[in-house]
């Protein structure tokens, strides 16, 4: 089991058996809007850390983002296996650079 899968399992346990003072439970209690807000905040903080070039800070922010994404996944009943399957499917594709740029012209 990967570290992300283990984290996801802990998040599911917190949702099923809430603990007083748990930040994870706080997010579930506040609901999807709060979870999405935190994902956005952590994404922005990751971008800023990457721009500033502090590797250790980027690792911290990516970890925060991964946690909040895992909470979002649990909230929406999306499992790590779902993401792994999609990534595996994408890894089979090649030669789609032109198609990618047609969709996202600013990248």
PADRENTOR-868132 format. One line per 2 residues: their letters; for each residue x, y, z of N, C-alpha, C. Coordinates in steps of 0.1 Angstrom, whole numbers, always signed. Atoms other than C-alpha are relative to their C-alpha. Layout:
N
a> X/Y/Z/X/Y/Z/X/Y/Z ~ ...
% end
This chain:
107
xx> +9/-12/+0/+0/+0/+0/+9/+12/+0 ~ -8/-12/+1/+14/+34/-10/-4/+9/+12
xx> +3/-10/-11/+16/+63/+15/-13/+7/-3 ~ +12/-7/+4/-12/+80/-4/-12/-9/+3
xx> +11/+9/-3/-34/+49/-1/-3/-1/+15 ~ +2/+1/-15/-27/+47/+36/-6/+12/+6
xx> +7/-12/-5/-36/+83/+41/-14/+0/-3 ~ +14/+1/+4/-68/+78/+22/-8/-9/+9
xx> +7/+9/-10/-77/+49/+45/-2/+7/+13 ~ +2/-8/-13/-71/+71/+76/-11/+10/-2
xx> +10/-10/+3/-93/+97/+60/-14/-7/+1 ~ +13/+7/+0/-121/+72/+54/-4/-5/+15
xx> +2/+3/-14/-117/+60/+90/-5/+12/+8 ~ +5/-12/-7/-121/+95/+103/-14/+4/-3
xx> +14/-3/+4/-152/+100/+83/-10/-10/+6 ~ +9/+10/-6/-167/+67/+96/-1/+1/+15
xx> +0/-1/-15/-156/+72/+132/+7/+13/+4 ~ -6/-13/-3/-152/+109/+139/+7/+1/+13
xx> -8/-2/-12/-127/+120/+165/-1/+15/+3 ~ +1/-14/-5/-132/+152/+185/+14/+7/-3
xx> -12/-8/+3/-107/+178/+174/+8/-4/-13 ~ -6/+4/+13/-99/+161/+141/-2/+10/-11
xx> +1/-9/+11/-91/+185/+113/-7/-7/-12 ~ +7/+7/+11/-103/+159/+88/-15/+0/+2
xx> +14/+0/-3/-136/+156/+106/-6/+14/-2 ~ +5/-14/+2/-139/+194/+106/-3/+3/-15
xx> +2/-2/+14/-135/+194/+68/-13/-7/-5 ~ +12/+8/+4/-162/+167/+64/-12/+7/+5
xx> +11/-7/-5/-185/+186/+87/-4/+13/-7 ~ +2/-13/+7/-181/+219/+68/-5/-3/-14
xx> +5/+3/+13/-187/+201/+35/+8/+3/-12 ~ -7/-1/+13/-177/+202/-1/+6/+14/-2
xx> -5/-13/+2/-174/+240/-3/+13/+3/+7 ~ -12/-2/-8/-148/+241/+25/+11/-8/-5
xx> -10/+9/+5/-129/+211/+11/+6/+6/-13 ~ -4/-6/+12/-128/+228/-23/+8/+12/+2
xx> -8/-12/-4/-116/+261/-8/+14/-4/+4 ~ -13/+4/-5/-88/+243/+10/+9/-6/-11
xx> -7/+5/+11/-78/+225/-22/+6/+12/-8 ~ -5/-12/+7/-76/+258/-40/+11/+8/+7
xx> -11/-7/-8/-56/+275/-12/+13/-8/-1 ~ -13/+8/+0/-31/+246/-11/+6/+0/-14
xx> -5/+0/+14/-28/+246/-49/+8/+14/-2 ~ -6/-13/+2/-20/+284/-49/+13/+0/+8
xx> -12/+0/-8/+5/+279/-20/+11/-9/-7 ~ -10/+8/+7/+22/+251/-40/+6/+7/-12
xx> -5/-7/+12/+25/+273/-71/+10/+11/+5 ~ -8/-10/-5/+40/+301/-50/+14/-6/+5
xx> -12/+6/-5/+65/+278/-33/+9/-5/-12 ~ -8/+5/+12/+75/+263/-67/+7/+12/-7
xx> -6/-12/+6/+80/+298/-81/+12/+5/+8 ~ -11/-5/-8/+102/+307/-52/+12/-9/+1
xx> -11/+9/+1/+123/+277/-57/+5/-7/+12 ~ -4/+6/-13/+124/+264/-21/-5/-14/-1
xx> +4/+14/+1/+124/+226/-26/-7/-5/+12 ~ +6/+5/-12/+116/+218/+10/-14/+6/+2
xx> +13/-6/-2/+87/+243/+10/-10/-6/-11 ~ +8/+6/+11/+74/+228/-23/-5/-14/+5
xx> +4/+13/-6/+74/+194/-6/-11/+1/+10 ~ +10/-3/-10/+55/+207/+23/-14/+3/-6
xx> +12/-4/+6/+29/+224/+2/-7/-11/-9 ~ +6/+11/+8/+25/+194/-22/-6/-10/+10
xx> +6/+9/-10/+19/+173/+9/-13/+5/+5 ~ +13/-6/-4/-8/+197/+21/-10/-2/-11
xx> +10/+2/+12/-24/+196/-14/-4/-14/-1 ~ +3/+14/+1/-22/+158/-15/-10/-4/+10
xx> +10/+3/-10/-40/+156/+18/-14/+5/-3 ~ +13/-5/+3/-68/+179/+8/-6/-6/-12
xx> +6/+7/+11/-72/+162/-25/-5/-14/+4 ~ +5/+13/-5/-75/+129/-7/-13/+2/+8
xx> +12/-3/-7/-102/+144/+15/-11/+2/-10 ~ +10/-2/+10/-120/+156/-16/-4/-13/-7
xx> +3/+13/+6/-117/+122/-32/-10/-8/+9 ~ +9/+7/-10/-133/+106/+0/-14/+6/+0
xx> +13/-7/+0/-160/+132/+0/-9/-4/-12 ~ +7/+3/+12/-169/+123/-36/+0/-15/-4
xx> +0/+14/+2/-164/+86/-32/+9/-4/-12 ~ -10/+3/+10/-134/+85/-56/+11/-7/+7
xx> -10/+8/-7/-109/+59/-47/+14/+1/-7 ~ -13/-1/+7/-71/+59/-54/+1/-9/-12
xx> +0/+9/+12/-77/+29/-77/-6/+6/-12 ~ +6/-7/+11/-99/+51/-98/+10/+9/-7
xx> -10/-9/+6/-71/+76/-103/+11/-8/-6 ~ -11/+8/+6/-45/+49/-109/-5/-6/-13
xx> +5/+5/+13/-68/+34/-136/+0/+10/-11 ~ -1/-11/+10/-71/+67/-153/+14/+3/-5
xx> -14/-3/+4/-34/+74/-152/+6/-11/-8 ~ -5/+11/+8/-27/+39/-165/-5/+1/-15
xx> +6/-2/+13/-51/+46/-194/+7/+11/-8 ~ -7/-12/+7/-34/+79/-202/+14/-4/-4
xx> -14/+3/+3/+1/+63/-201/+1/-8/-13 ~ +1/+7/+13/-10/+42/-231/+0/+9/-12
xx> +1/-10/+11/-15/+73/-252/+14/+6/-3 ~ -12/-7/+4/+13/+88/-272/-3/+8/-13
xx> +3/-8/+12/+15/+114/-299/-12/+9/+0 ~ +12/-8/-1/-13/+135/-285/+3/+15/+4
xx> -4/-14/-4/+7/+168/-280/-9/+10/-8 ~ +7/-9/+8/-11/+185/-309/-15/+1/+5
xx> +13/+0/-6/-45/+175/-294/+0/+8/+13 ~ -1/-7/-13/-34/+188/-260/+0/+15/-2
xx> -1/-15/+2/-25/+222/-273/-12/+6/-7 ~ +12/-5/+5/-57/+225/-292/-10/+3/+11
xx> +9/-1/-11/-76/+222/-259/+5/+12/+9 ~ -5/-10/-9/-53/+244/-238/+11/+9/-7
xx> -9/-8/+8/-38/+271/-260/+10/+9/+8 ~ -9/-8/-8/-21/+289/-231/+11/-7/+6
x> -10/+8/-7/+1/+261/-220/+11/-4/-10
% end
